[in-house]
Amino acid sequence: MSSLTGVLTTTLPVIGEATQAKTRVDHRTSEEANLVRRVQAKDEMAFKEIVERYQTKVFSIIYGILRNHNDAEDIAQQVFAKIYFSIGNFDFRSSLLTWIYKITVNECYDYLRKKRVRKLVYESDFSEEDSLQMENSQTAQDLKAPIDETLEQRDLLLKLLSKISEEDRSLMLMKEVEGRSVEELAEMTGMNENTIKVKLFRTRQKLVKAAQRLGKGGSNPFSS
Amino acid sequence: MHDPVIGRLEEYLDGGGPYPEVEEHLKQCAECRDELSAMQSQSAAFRKAFRVEVEPNAGFYARVMNRIETQAKPSVWSLFGESMFAKRLAYASATFLLVASAVFVSSTQPDRPLASNDPESILAGDERYTPVNMDSERDRDVVLVNLATYSSSTSQEYQ
């Protein structure tokens, strides 16, 4: 990692120098930090402000991942309940949004994991004959043209994202889905821009390789 | 992927540029071209699949507060005061109870196996296998066998 950071700094000395100065954002003194302190002091109006400020963002992230309004509502409520109960542990090392983003993505993955376990338990209740019948019907369905390619691709992306660390996952989603720039990500996370670039590059490499393995042919499964 | 492309990768994927050093390198390096193309496709797939803007239904804050109230209700642990010490004490007590009941159950088990019913084992005079206070039918058999053994041994002595 350090050698790659070194490469980036030497390749882009101008960006490297500018980065070091810019990325040290003090999250303790921002307007948001005051809001957090008020919530930590049990000010419900401050909490209401946080909910109103971030509800659309949180809801959109969840809906983007799960594509179900009821599930998104349920998980969004859970995210804010979690924020309420654990905001006392917020240490201002990153921005509030980064912290909320991490909680939101984790809740989505917890939900998907539980759903998968429930499905496995449900399927284990079937007799061998039922399972065989289901398998045959699934095979028949697989032979048909994909009903919704976007849905399939989303599932593939979710599977790939589950193979990387929480931190890399959040960074990748904030970059690609939120459309944050490297500079913004550096400010939000408290890391420097080169570290963000290295992390994103490595994550992209991992995802491409994992996608090629899933595609089995070594080809790019995302090319249309 | 090589240095000139890695350094500008994020800007390149965001549609920035042109970057002459990247373009120059890509002309010569097929490996970088392939990897960059895969990353561009993946980036586009992420944006297409997850970028949405959806609002929750009205009254979301009230529903969040309802959930918080439900989750804030006292748990079982609150009976012990919620402190870590109280939790450890409760765990230790539960473990002690479990061990004590295991010891109790094992000590009340019969420590001798039940006697076999075959006359050979009774005739062998093995006291370990002679039951005490078994059912009446079994007692009768034992008495009969003992008497038979006794009478045969005394008759042998007199002969």
Contacts between the chains, C-beta under 8 A, distances in Angstrom:
chain1	res1	chain2	res2	distance
A	4	B	6	7.6
A	7	B	3	5.4
A	7	B	6	7.1
A	7	B	7	7.7
A	8	B	6	6.9
A	8	B	7	5.6
A	11	B	3	5.1
A	11	B	4	6.8
A	11	B	6	7.5
A	11	B	7	4.1
A	12	B	7	4.9
A	12	B	8	7.8
A	15	B	7	8.0
A	48	B	61	5.7
A	51	B	60	7.1
A	51	B	61	4.9
A	51	B	64	5.9
A	52	B	61	6.7
A	55	B	55	7.7
A	55	B	56	5.7
A	55	B	60	5.5
A	55	B	61	7.7
A	56	B	53	6.8
A	56	B	54	7.5
A	56	B	55	5.4
A	56	B	56	7.5
A	59	B	54	5.5
A	59	B	55	6.6
A	59	B	56	4.7
A	59	B	60	7.9
A	60	B	52	5.5
A	60	B	53	5.1
A	60	B	54	5.2
A	61	B	50	7.9
A	63	B	52	5.8
A	63	B	54	4.4
A	64	B	49	7.5
A	64	B	50	3.9
A	64	B	51	6.6
A	64	B	52	4.8
A	65	B	50	6.5
A	69	B	54	7.6
A	72	B	54	7.1
A	72	B	56	7.6
A	73	B	56	6.1
A	73	B	57	7.1
A	73	B	60	7.9
A	73	B	63	7.7
A	76	B	56	6.0
A	76	B	60	7.3
A	77	B	60	7.8
A	77	B	63	5.8
A	77	B	64	5.2
A	77	B	67	4.8
A	78	B	67	7.1
A	80	B	64	4.4
A	80	B	67	7.9
A	80	B	68	7.9
A	81	B	64	6.5
A	81	B	67	4.9
A	81	B	68	5.0
A	81	B	71	5.7
A	84	B	64	7.8
A	84	B	68	5.3
A	85	B	68	7.6
A	85	B	71	7.3
A	85	B	72	8.0
A	150	B	48	6.7
A	150	B	49	6.4
A	153	B	45	5.5
A	153	B	48	7.6
A	153	B	49	5.8
A	154	B	49	4.1
A	154	B	50	7.3
A	157	B	45	6.2
A	157	B	46	6.3
A	157	B	49	5.4
A	157	B	50	7.5
A	172	B	46	7.4
A	173	B	46	7.7
A	173	B	50	6.9
A	175	B	10	7.4
A	176	B	43	6.0
A	176	B	46	3.8
A	176	B	47	5.8
A	176	B	50	7.3
A	177	B	46	6.4
A	177	B	47	7.1
A	177	B	50	4.4
A	177	B	51	5.4
A	179	B	47	8.0
A	179	B	51	7.6
A	181	B	10	8.0
A	181	B	14	7.3
A	182	B	10	5.1
A	182	B	11	7.9
A	197	B	6	7.8
A	197	B	7	7.7
A	197	B	9	7.2
A	197	B	10	5.9
A	200	B	9	7.6
A	200	B	10	6.1
A	201	B	1	7.6
A	201	B	6	5.6
A	201	B	9	5.8
A	204	B	9	7.6
A	204	B	39	5.0
A	204	B	42	6.8
A	204	B	43	7.8
A	205	B	1	7.5
A	205	B	35	7.7
A	207	B	42	6.0
A	208	B	35	7.0
A	208	B	38	4.6
A	208	B	39	6.2
A	208	B	42	6.2
A	211	B	38	7.8
A	211	B	42	6.8
A	212	B	38	7.8
A	220	B	37	7.1
A	220	B	38	4.6
A	220	B	41	5.7
A	222	B	38	7.2
A	222	B	41	3.8
A	222	B	42	5.1
A	222	B	44	7.3
A	222	B	45	4.6
A	223	B	37	7.5
A	223	B	38	7.8
A	223	B	41	5.0
A	224	B	41	7.8
